[in-house]
Each structure stands twice: as C-alpha cells, then as structure tokens.
Amino acid sequence: MAENKDIHRRDDFTDEDYKTFEKKLFSPSTPVSELETICMTLAHLPTKRAQDLLALFKESDRAHEVKWLDMAVEEGEFHYLSPQNAQEERDYLALKVMQEMWNELVELEIKFNEATLNVDKMEIEHEAIRELVKKGAIDAEEELGLDDAKVSFESKAEELHKQIELKEKIYDQIKESIKTERYKDVDPMIMKDIHFG
C-alpha cells in the first residue's frame, strides 16, 4: 500500500496507487482519518497528478472534513514546484522575476492611466478656457502655459507606455526561456511569498 512508501520518491507511486487514492477520496465510506492520510501523502508527492487530485478533492462535498486541506494544498504546491537541479533552480528564480516584473507592470499601468487621465482632464479645461477667451469672458493670457502642461503630461504618458511595452517584452522572453515543463504554465503570482537570499 502507498502509505509505506517514501513519499518523496515520486517514482515509487504507480498508476494504481493514484487510482486507489482517488477512489477512497471520493468514497462516502472512507473514514476521515484515512482521508487525512491520503491528503497528507498527496501534499508531499511532488507530482502534477498528486496536486490535481488534491485540487479536485478540495472541490468535493467531503473536503470540509479535512480541516487543514488548504494548508495541504499549499504544501503540495510547494513540494511540486521545489527545484531539484540547476536548471529547475534557474527556472524557479525566473518565476520569481516574472512575479516581481508583473507587480512593476501593474504599477506602471496605474501611472500610465493617471497620466492619460490628466491629459484628458487638461484637454477639457483647455477647451473651456479657449471658449471663454473667444467669448471675451476671460483674458487670452489665461491660456498661456496650458499647452506646455498638456505636452508634459502627454510626454509622461508616452514614456510610461514605452516602459510598459519594454517590460512586457522582457516578461514574455523570460517566460519563453523556462525549460522546466512543470513551470511553464505556473502562474508566477504564486511566488509572491517566496523570498530568495
């Protein structure tokens, strides 16, 4: 039975072991203690199949019976993603770089949106002042400096747009450089709580 196997040796678990786990996880007659044992075993198996089975069980009617299931899922994800060699270490670090870069992109997008909003607001204000000057309601000198301010905001928005495009290209290139198969479709945001050195 799988319980007697070294859970860190993924190759020791056969297709039959996984089928047995699945059958017991979704059987209404499996005792809670056995559900807990299976979940803990799956959490420590660094395979996609183990993690998929845990995720599937998490959506089941009996998931609430394993009180620490969320922690087991997180632990399983950690074991599954932990690097085992130099290439995996490099790719794991690449995921962290992507996560940090994504945060930077979000900040740049916020700044870009603010800058374009300021351009739009300034244009509305400028139109109002031009109309008032035409009507003779205010002096023409009120219009002085508005163009310079608008150009400044447009320039800032354009610079931010260029930074965003560059970061997106770098992000995509880093993603493309990942060779470890199990890291290729991982959401880099899972790395937000992982810290290096």
Secondary structure by P-SEA (a helix, b strand, c coil): ccccccccccccccaaaaaaaaaaaacccccaaaaaaaaaaaaacccaaaaaaaaaaaaccccccccaaaaaaaaaaaaaaccccaaaaaaaaaaaaaaaaaaaaaaaaaaaaaaaaaaaaaaaaaaaaaaaaaacccccccccaaaaaaaaaaaaaaaaaaaaaaaaaaaaaaaaacccccccccccccccccccc
